[in-house]
Amino acid sequence: MINFLFAEQVEIRADKFIANEIKGEGLFLGNVRIIKGEDILNAKELIVNFDKKRKPTKYTANGDVNVSIKLKGKMYFGSGDRLIYEPKTDTYKLEGNAFLEDKNTSKKVYGSKIEVNQKLGKYQVDSKSDEPVKFIFQINDGQKWQK
């Protein structure tokens, strides 16, 4: 997905903040909103893990997560029960009722888990064993399928 919480200034708003320096963790609770440039994430809870140099190593947003982000020049909207972002690998994971839409093309994907690795340009969508992965996209009138 993007360099959503890594470069640039990041602003985090929440009803409550708890820091645990021994664990290297910051916990934001209630009405969490993260703003970075054009990117916005909302959730009920956010956990930020830090390394010994206090650089963020992992972001985990939980509860009614929705995100509007810019990835490689395209705008995306995503939602799910949880979003995990790992800056080192530039990997995003939407989990639980995961949904991702390319706002430029209206392409939509649904699954139980959507993983995007920006560095490798790899997307993976998984579903529960009793539910299929679902993709929705438009085909222009007159466009023919090619083999």
SVG drawing of the C-alpha trace seen along z (x, -y; Angstrom):
<svg xmlns="http://www.w3.org/2000/svg" viewBox="-21 -17 40 41">
<polyline fill="none" stroke="black" stroke-width="0.4" points="0.0,0.0 2.2,-3.1 4.8,-4.6 1.8,-5.5 3.3,-6.0 7.0,-6.2 8.2,-9.3 6.8,-12.8 5.1,-14.2 2.5,-11.9 -0.2,-13.3 -2.1,-10.9 -5.2,-12.0 -7.0,-9.8 -9.0,-10.1 -6.2,-8.4 -2.5,-7.6 -0.5,-5.1 3.3,-4.6 5.3,-1.6 9.0,-2.3 10.0,1.2 7.9,2.9 8.7,0.1 5.0,-0.5 2.5,-3.3 -1.2,-2.6 -3.8,-5.1 -7.4,-4.5 -10.7,-5.9 -11.5,-7.8 -8.0,-7.3 -7.2,-9.4 -3.9,-9.4 -3.1,-12.0 0.0,-12.0 -0.2,-14.3 -3.2,-13.2 -3.5,-9.8 -6.0,-9.3 -6.6,-6.3 -9.4,-6.0 -9.8,-3.2 -10.9,-2.5 -7.3,-1.6 -3.7,-1.9 -0.6,-0.2 2.7,-1.6 5.8,0.6 9.3,-1.1 12.8,0.2 15.6,-0.9 16.2,-4.0 12.5,-4.9 11.8,-4.4 8.3,-2.9 8.6,0.8 4.9,1.7 1.5,0.1 -1.6,2.1 -4.9,0.4 -7.9,2.3 -11.7,1.9 -13.7,0.4 -10.6,-0.5 -10.9,-2.6 -8.2,-4.2 -7.9,-6.6 -4.3,-6.4 -2.3,-7.3 -0.2,-4.4 2.0,-4.9 0.0,-7.9 -3.4,-6.2 -6.0,-6.8 -7.3,-3.8 -10.0,-3.3 -9.8,-0.3 -11.5,1.0 -11.4,4.0 -11.4,5.1 -7.6,4.7 -4.8,3.0 -1.1,3.8 1.6,1.8 5.3,2.8 7.5,-0.1 10.7,2.0 9.0,4.3 6.5,1.6 3.7,4.2 0.1,3.6 -2.4,6.2 -6.1,5.6 -7.7,8.4 -11.3,9.4 -14.0,8.2 -11.2,6.7 -12.1,4.4 -9.9,2.4 -11.0,0.1 -8.9,-1.7 -10.8,-5.1 -9.3,-5.9 -10.7,-2.7 -13.4,-1.6 -11.8,1.8 -12.8,3.5 -11.5,6.5 -13.0,8.3 -11.6,11.1 -10.8,12.1 -7.3,10.8 -5.7,8.5 -1.9,8.1 0.0,5.5 3.8,5.5 4.8,2.2 8.5,3.1 7.7,6.3 4.6,5.0 2.8,8.0 -0.9,8.3 -2.5,11.3 -6.1,11.8 -7.2,14.7 -10.7,15.8 -12.3,18.0 -12.7,21.6 -16.5,21.1 -16.3,17.7 -14.7,16.9 -12.4,13.9 -14.4,11.4 -13.2,8.9 -15.4,6.3 -14.3,4.2 -15.9,2.5 -15.4,3.5 -16.1,0.8 -18.9,1.5 -17.5,2.9 -14.4,4.2 -13.6,7.8 -11.9,10.4 -8.5,11.4 -6.8,14.8"/>
</svg>
